Amino acid sequence: MNGFVLGGVSSGVGKTVATLAIVQALEDAGYSVQPAKAGPDFIDPSHHEAIAGRPSRTLDLWLCGEDGLRRNYQRGEGDICVVEGVMGLYDGDGSSTAMVAEALDLPVVLVVDAKAGMESVAATALGFQRYAETAGRDIEVAGIVAQRAHGGRHEQGIRDALPDDLEFFGRIPPNSDLEIPDRHLGLEMGGEAVLPKEALREAAASLEAERLAAVASEPPAPETPAEWDNSARAVDARIAVADDAAFCFRYPATLERVRERAELVTFSPLAGDPVPDADGVYLPGGYPELHADALESAGTLSEIGDLASEGLPVLGECGGLMAMSESLTTSDGETSEMAGILPAEVTMHDRYQALDHVELEATDATLTANAGETIRGHEFHYSSADVAGDARFAFETVRGDGIDGEHDGLTEYESLGTYVHVHPESGAFDRFLESV
């Protein structure tokens, strides 16, 4: 599958809208598109899936490693893979967009804000192209998409200013309908804020779909096969995965991995579904703080708490950790009871409390790692957890903030709650399946 990376000159330049317009343009031109996201984000990929009709792949060097990155890419389906970058092209020490493009040996199409420039757009693009050598990144910046650019003289001025080795792949016209509402943690989810098809198709019509398809190239194959032959044996386990608006942050590869090795069944704590008969429960991240009252009254979290106290393993990530706590207090000061598995009271704040790539070292054997093993992940949350003095932690933080600055992974009974999101390439979910 050929592909290219869509990099930005900065955060907020409009990469997500440009990605969606490019996906639409390629689909309209007859190509089957596989979207992907450089970085650990869950929200942008939900918008990709809403337009492309297939899950977006997560491509993060820190989470997956180089071979895992290529394996995850290889599992995609389609003619062309469009990889949306994270932040600015060179930003980030754990897994920048440039690092992902280099690891996959894919060309970069640069998104440049053109609302107030023509020759300056070309100067910016040229600077980003030449900076690759300064940064020691072996990448090719092949050309640009001009974000918020008008047609006519504006577009022609940008075209004329670009040097011969930087191609003009089209523009995204300014349009208030092409703005995705945001909130804490980022944009609203794709299912909540789908861009109007008419506006998206208008933007797609201003893009050079065939030129974009022609610039795409195929990455090198991973050294280890995509089938993960070394650890892909089935286990006799049934995993119940929470799946609703409160628990919506999970990587497609995670669900794939569980289905490859075990039986997976979903349920909705928000809807008050009974907990399915299972050997383990996975509570992904999401927005429990937006649904705290409903989660308390639905009764499912209380049932999960009872089952955990009887020995059912429950694994919670970020929002899942919050749901496993004794209580959750919103930024408005409203407190709701949660599952009561973990000895912690969680409080929401107006500013984020942690944002980074993370590395954890297991002090003892736990659901996602053996003693002494390290796993890599990502944290981004607006809540803090006030834990009891006798709380037990499964991990020391090598990098990142974790729960208290030095530890992560609250453990009680056979259950584990962590602020860190991990990718299955870390081996954490294999360990979870084998544990239960």
C-alpha positions as CSV (number, residue, x, y, z in Angstrom):
1,M,0.0,0.0,0.0
2,N,1.5,3.3,-1.1
3,G,1.2,6.3,1.2
4,F,2.3,9.8,2.2
5,V,2.5,11.8,5.4
6,L,0.6,15.0,5.8
7,G,2.8,17.2,8.0
8,G,2.0,20.7,9.4
9,V,4.0,23.8,9.9
10,S,2.5,23.9,13.5
11,S,-0.3,22.6,15.6
12,G,-3.6,24.2,14.7
13,V,-2.7,24.7,11.0
14,G,-5.6,22.6,9.9
15,K,-4.1,19.2,9.3
16,T,-7.2,17.3,10.3
17,V,-9.5,19.2,7.9
18,A,-6.8,18.9,5.2
19,T,-6.6,15.1,5.8
20,L,-10.3,14.7,5.6
21,A,-10.5,16.7,2.3
22,I,-7.6,14.7,0.8
23,V,-9.3,11.4,1.8
24,Q,-12.5,12.7,0.2
25,A,-10.7,13.8,-3.0
26,L,-8.9,10.5,-3.4
27,E,-12.1,8.5,-2.8
28,D,-13.9,10.7,-5.3
29,A,-11.1,9.9,-7.8
30,G,-11.7,6.2,-7.4
31,Y,-9.1,5.3,-4.8
32,S,-9.6,3.3,-1.7
33,V,-8.1,5.2,1.2
34,Q,-6.6,3.9,4.5
35,P,-6.3,6.8,6.9
36,A,-3.7,6.8,9.7
37,K,-2.4,9.1,12.4
38,A,1.2,9.8,13.4
39,G,1.0,10.0,17.2
40,P,-1.1,8.5,20.0
41,D,-4.3,10.5,19.4
42,F,-7.7,8.9,19.5
43,I,-9.8,11.9,18.4
44,D,-8.5,12.7,14.9
45,P,-8.7,9.1,13.9
46,S,-12.4,9.1,14.8
47,H,-12.9,11.8,12.1
48,H,-10.8,9.8,9.6
49,E,-13.1,6.8,10.1
50,A,-16.2,8.9,9.7
51,I,-15.1,10.0,6.2
52,A,-13.1,6.9,5.0
53,G,-15.4,4.3,6.5
54,R,-12.5,2.3,8.0
55,P,-10.6,2.5,11.2
56,S,-7.5,4.8,11.2
57,R,-4.1,3.2,12.0
58,T,-2.0,4.5,14.9
59,L,1.6,5.1,13.8
60,D,3.7,6.1,16.8
61,L,7.4,5.2,17.1
62,W,7.5,5.5,20.9
63,L,4.4,3.3,21.3
64,C,5.2,0.7,18.6
65,G,8.9,0.8,17.7
66,E,10.1,0.9,14.1
67,D,9.1,-2.7,13.2
68,G,5.8,-2.4,15.0
69,L,5.1,0.9,13.2
70,R,5.6,-0.9,9.8
71,R,3.5,-3.9,11.0
72,N,0.7,-1.6,11.9
73,Y,0.9,0.2,8.6
74,Q,1.0,-3.1,6.7
75,R,-2.3,-4.2,8.3
76,G,-4.1,-1.3,6.7
77,E,-6.4,-1.9,3.7
78,G,-6.7,0.3,0.7
79,D,-4.8,1.7,-2.4
80,I,-3.3,4.7,-0.6
81,C,-2.6,5.5,3.0
82,V,-2.9,9.1,4.1
83,V,-1.0,9.6,7.4
84,E,-2.0,12.8,9.3
85,G,0.9,14.2,11.3
86,V,1.1,15.4,14.9
87,M,1.9,19.0,15.9
88,G,4.4,20.6,13.6
89,L,6.5,18.4,11.3
90,Y,9.6,18.3,13.4
91,D,8.0,18.8,16.9
92,G,8.3,16.0,19.5
93,D,11.2,14.0,20.8
94,G,9.4,10.6,21.2
95,S,7.7,10.3,17.8
96,S,7.6,13.4,15.7
97,T,5.9,13.4,12.3
98,A,9.3,13.6,10.7
99,M,10.5,10.6,12.6
100,V,7.4,8.6,11.5
101,A,7.9,9.6,7.9
102,E,11.6,8.6,8.1
103,A,10.8,5.2,9.6
104,L,8.3,4.5,6.9
105,D,10.3,6.1,4.1
106,L,7.2,8.1,3.0
107,P,7.2,11.5,1.3
108,V,5.8,14.5,3.2
109,V,3.1,16.8,1.9
110,L,3.2,20.0,4.0
111,V,0.1,21.8,5.1
112,V,0.9,25.6,5.2
113,D,-1.5,28.3,6.4
114,A,-1.9,30.6,3.4
115,K,-4.6,32.9,4.6
116,A,-2.2,36.0,4.6
117,G,0.6,35.1,2.3
118,M,1.8,34.0,-1.2
119,E,5.6,34.2,-1.5
120,S,5.8,33.7,2.3
121,V,4.0,30.4,1.9
122,A,6.7,29.3,-0.5
123,A,9.5,30.6,1.8
124,T,7.9,28.6,4.7
125,A,7.7,25.4,2.7
126,L,11.3,25.8,1.5
127,G,12.5,26.3,5.0
128,F,10.8,23.1,6.2
129,Q,12.2,21.2,3.2
130,R,15.8,22.3,3.9
131,Y,15.5,22.0,7.7
132,A,15.4,18.2,7.3
133,E,19.2,18.1,6.7
134,T,19.8,20.4,9.7
135,A,17.6,18.2,11.9
136,G,19.3,15.0,10.6
137,R,16.0,13.6,9.2
138,D,16.1,11.6,6.0
139,I,12.8,12.8,4.6
140,E,11.5,14.3,1.4
141,V,9.1,17.3,1.6
142,A,7.5,16.8,-1.8
143,G,5.2,19.8,-1.9
144,I,2.4,21.6,-0.1
145,V,-1.3,21.9,0.4
146,A,-2.3,25.6,1.0
147,Q,-4.7,25.8,3.9
148,R,-7.3,28.7,3.9
149,A,-6.2,29.8,0.4
150,H,-8.5,31.5,-2.1
151,G,-8.5,30.7,-5.8
152,G,-7.6,33.0,-8.6
153,R,-4.7,35.4,-8.0
154,H,-4.1,34.1,-4.5
155,E,-3.6,30.5,-5.6
156,Q,-1.6,31.5,-8.7
157,G,0.7,33.6,-6.6
158,I,1.5,30.6,-4.4
159,R,2.1,28.3,-7.4
160,D,4.4,30.8,-9.0
161,A,6.5,31.3,-5.9
162,L,7.2,27.7,-5.2
163,P,10.5,26.3,-6.4
164,D,10.5,23.6,-9.0
165,D,11.1,20.8,-6.5
166,L,8.1,21.7,-4.3
167,E,4.9,20.7,-5.9
168,F,1.5,22.4,-5.4
169,F,-1.0,19.8,-4.5
170,G,-4.0,22.1,-4.2
171,R,-5.7,24.2,-1.5
172,I,-8.3,24.1,1.2
173,P,-10.6,27.2,0.7
174,P,-11.6,29.2,3.8
175,N,-15.0,27.9,4.9
176,S,-16.5,28.2,8.4
177,D,-18.3,24.9,7.8
178,L,-14.8,23.2,7.8
179,E,-14.3,23.9,11.5
180,I,-14.5,21.1,14.0
181,P,-15.7,22.1,17.5
182,D,-13.2,21.4,20.3
183,R,-13.2,20.8,24.1
184,H,-10.7,19.6,26.7
185,L,-8.5,16.8,25.2
186,G,-9.0,18.2,21.7
187,L,-11.6,18.1,19.0
188,E,-15.0,16.6,19.5
189,M,-15.2,13.0,18.3
190,G,-15.9,12.2,14.7
191,G,-19.3,10.7,15.4
192,E,-20.4,14.0,17.2
193,A,-19.1,16.6,14.7
194,V,-19.1,15.2,11.2
195,L,-18.1,17.8,8.6
196,P,-20.9,18.6,6.1
197,K,-20.3,16.5,2.9
198,E,-21.0,19.5,0.6
199,A,-18.3,21.6,2.3
200,L,-15.9,18.7,2.3
201,R,-16.5,17.9,-1.4
202,E,-16.0,21.6,-2.3
203,A,-12.6,21.5,-0.5
204,A,-11.8,18.2,-2.2
205,A,-12.4,19.7,-5.6
206,S,-9.6,22.2,-5.0
207,L,-7.1,19.4,-4.5
208,E,-4.9,17.6,-7.1
209,A,-6.0,14.0,-6.3
210,E,-4.0,12.4,-9.1
211,R,-0.8,14.2,-8.1
212,L,-1.3,13.2,-4.5
213,A,-1.7,9.6,-5.6
214,A,1.4,9.8,-7.8
215,V,3.6,11.0,-5.0
216,A,2.7,8.2,-2.7
217,S,5.3,5.4,-2.2
218,E,5.5,2.0,-0.4
219,P,7.3,1.6,2.9
220,P,9.8,-1.1,3.6
221,A,8.3,-4.4,5.0
222,P,8.7,-5.1,8.7
223,E,11.3,-7.6,9.8
224,T,8.8,-9.5,11.9
225,P,5.6,-10.7,10.0
226,A,2.3,-8.9,10.5
227,E,0.9,-12.2,11.9
228,W,3.0,-11.8,15.0
229,D,3.9,-15.5,14.7
230,N,6.0,-15.5,17.8
231,S,3.1,-14.9,20.2
232,A,-0.1,-15.3,18.2
233,R,-1.4,-18.5,19.8
234,A,-5.0,-18.4,21.0
235,V,-5.8,-18.3,24.7
236,D,-8.9,-19.6,26.3
237,A,-10.3,-16.2,27.4
238,R,-13.3,-14.0,26.9
239,I,-12.7,-10.3,27.3
240,A,-15.5,-7.8,27.9
241,V,-14.7,-4.3,26.4
242,A,-16.6,-1.2,27.4
243,D,-17.7,0.6,24.3
244,D,-19.8,3.8,24.4
245,A,-19.4,7.6,24.5
246,A,-17.8,7.4,28.0
247,F,-15.3,4.7,26.9
248,C,-14.3,5.5,23.3
249,F,-10.5,5.8,23.4
250,R,-9.0,2.5,22.2
251,Y,-6.7,1.7,19.3
252,P,-8.1,-0.5,16.5
253,A,-5.0,-2.6,16.8
254,T,-5.9,-3.4,20.4
255,L,-9.3,-4.8,19.4
256,E,-7.6,-6.7,16.6
257,R,-5.1,-8.2,18.9
258,V,-7.7,-9.3,21.4
259,R,-9.8,-10.9,18.6
260,E,-6.7,-12.6,17.2
261,R,-6.0,-14.4,20.5
262,A,-9.3,-14.5,22.4
263,E,-13.0,-13.9,22.3
264,L,-14.2,-10.2,22.5
265,V,-17.6,-9.0,23.5
266,T,-18.6,-5.3,24.0
267,F,-21.0,-3.7,26.5
268,S,-22.1,-0.2,27.4
269,P,-21.7,0.9,31.1
270,L,-23.4,4.2,30.1
271,A,-26.5,2.3,28.9
272,G,-26.6,0.2,32.0
273,D,-25.7,-3.1,30.2
274,P,-25.0,-6.0,32.5
275,V,-21.4,-7.0,32.5
276,P,-21.0,-9.9,30.1
277,D,-19.8,-13.3,31.4
278,A,-16.0,-12.9,30.8
279,D,-12.6,-13.7,32.1
280,G,-11.5,-10.1,32.2
281,V,-12.9,-6.6,31.6
282,Y,-11.1,-3.8,29.7
283,L,-12.3,-0.2,30.4
284,P,-10.6,2.1,27.7
285,G,-10.2,5.8,28.1
286,G,-12.8,8.3,27.0
287,Y,-15.0,10.9,28.7
288,P,-16.5,9.5,31.9
289,E,-16.4,13.0,33.3
290,L,-19.0,14.1,30.7
291,H,-21.3,11.2,31.8
292,A,-20.6,10.8,35.5
293,D,-24.2,11.1,36.7
294,A,-25.4,8.7,34.1
295,L,-22.6,6.2,34.9
296,E,-23.5,6.3,38.6
297,S,-27.2,5.8,38.1
298,A,-26.8,3.1,35.3
299,G,-25.5,0.6,37.8
300,T,-23.0,-1.2,35.6
301,L,-20.0,0.4,37.3
302,S,-21.3,-0.8,40.7
303,E,-21.6,-4.3,39.2
304,I,-18.0,-4.2,37.9
305,G,-16.9,-3.2,41.3
306,D,-18.6,-6.2,42.9
307,L,-17.1,-8.5,40.3
308,A,-13.6,-7.1,40.8
309,S,-13.9,-7.6,44.6
310,E,-14.6,-11.3,43.8
311,G,-11.5,-11.6,41.7
312,L,-12.5,-10.7,38.2
313,P,-9.5,-8.9,36.5
314,V,-10.4,-5.4,35.4
315,L,-7.9,-3.3,33.3
316,G,-8.6,0.4,33.1
317,E,-6.7,3.1,31.1
318,C,-7.1,6.8,31.9
319,G,-10.9,7.2,31.8
320,G,-11.0,3.6,32.8
321,L,-8.9,4.4,35.8
322,M,-11.3,7.2,36.7
323,A,-14.3,4.9,36.4
324,M,-12.6,2.3,38.7
325,S,-12.0,4.9,41.4
326,E,-14.2,5.6,44.4
327,S,-15.5,8.9,43.1
328,L,-15.3,11.4,40.3
329,T,-15.7,15.1,40.9
330,T,-16.2,17.3,37.8
331,S,-14.7,20.7,37.3
332,D,-18.1,22.1,38.3
333,G,-17.7,20.5,41.7
334,E,-20.3,17.7,41.2
335,T,-19.3,14.3,42.7
336,S,-20.5,10.9,41.5
337,E,-19.7,7.5,42.8
338,M,-17.7,5.2,40.5
339,A,-17.0,1.5,40.7
340,G,-15.0,1.7,43.9
341,I,-12.4,-0.8,42.9
342,L,-9.3,1.5,43.5
343,P,-8.6,3.5,46.6
344,A,-8.6,6.9,44.9
345,E,-10.8,9.9,44.5
346,V,-10.5,11.6,41.1
347,T,-11.0,15.3,40.4
348,M,-11.2,17.1,37.1
349,H,-9.3,20.4,36.4
350,D,-9.6,23.2,33.9
351,R,-6.0,22.6,32.7
352,Y,-4.4,19.4,31.7
353,Q,-2.4,17.6,34.4
354,A,-0.1,15.5,32.2
355,L,0.8,15.2,28.5
356,D,3.8,13.1,27.3
357,H,5.1,9.9,26.0
358,V,5.6,7.6,29.0
359,E,7.8,4.7,30.1
360,L,6.9,2.5,33.0
361,E,8.8,-0.2,34.9
362,A,6.9,-2.9,36.6
363,T,7.9,-3.4,40.3
364,D,5.9,-6.6,40.5
365,A,4.0,-8.9,38.1
366,T,0.8,-7.2,37.1
367,L,-1.9,-7.5,34.4
368,T,0.1,-5.9,31.7
369,A,3.8,-6.6,32.5
370,N,6.0,-9.0,34.4
371,A,8.2,-7.8,37.2
372,G,11.1,-5.8,35.9
373,E,9.6,-5.3,32.4
374,T,9.2,-1.8,30.9
375,I,6.3,-0.7,28.7
376,R,5.8,2.5,26.8
377,G,2.7,4.5,26.4
378,H,1.1,7.9,26.4
379,E,-0.7,10.1,28.9
380,F,-3.0,13.1,28.4
381,H,-5.5,13.9,31.1
382,Y,-7.2,16.7,32.9
383,S,-7.9,14.8,36.1
384,S,-5.8,14.0,39.2
385,A,-6.2,11.1,41.6
386,D,-6.0,11.5,45.3
387,V,-4.9,8.0,46.5
388,A,-5.1,6.4,49.9
389,G,-1.9,6.2,51.9
390,D,-1.8,2.4,51.7
391,A,-2.4,2.3,47.9
392,R,-0.3,-0.2,46.0
393,F,1.3,0.8,42.7
394,A,2.4,-1.6,40.0
395,F,4.8,0.7,38.1
396,E,7.5,3.2,38.7
397,T,7.6,6.0,36.1
398,V,10.8,6.1,34.1
399,R,9.4,8.9,32.0
400,G,6.2,10.8,32.5
401,D,4.0,11.9,35.4
402,G,1.9,8.8,36.1
403,I,-0.5,9.1,39.0
404,D,1.7,10.8,41.6
405,G,4.8,11.9,39.7
406,E,6.7,8.7,40.5
407,H,4.3,5.8,40.2
408,D,1.5,4.6,38.0
409,G,-0.8,1.6,38.0
410,L,-3.0,1.4,41.0
411,T,-3.7,-2.2,41.8
412,E,-6.4,-3.8,44.0
413,Y,-7.7,-7.4,44.0
414,E,-6.7,-8.7,40.6
415,S,-7.3,-5.4,38.9
416,L,-5.2,-2.6,37.5
417,G,-5.9,1.1,36.7
418,T,-3.4,3.3,35.0
419,Y,-3.3,6.8,33.4
420,V,-1.2,5.5,30.6
421,H,-2.6,4.4,27.2
422,V,-0.6,1.6,25.7
423,H,-0.5,0.1,22.2
424,P,-0.6,-3.7,21.7
425,E,2.8,-3.5,20.1
426,S,4.1,-2.9,23.7
427,G,3.1,-6.5,24.6
428,A,0.8,-5.2,27.4
429,F,-2.3,-6.7,26.0
430,D,-0.7,-10.1,25.3
431,R,0.3,-10.1,28.9
432,F,-3.3,-9.2,29.9
433,L,-4.7,-12.0,27.9
434,E,-2.2,-14.5,29.3
435,S,-2.9,-13.3,32.8
436,V,-6.6,-13.8,32.7
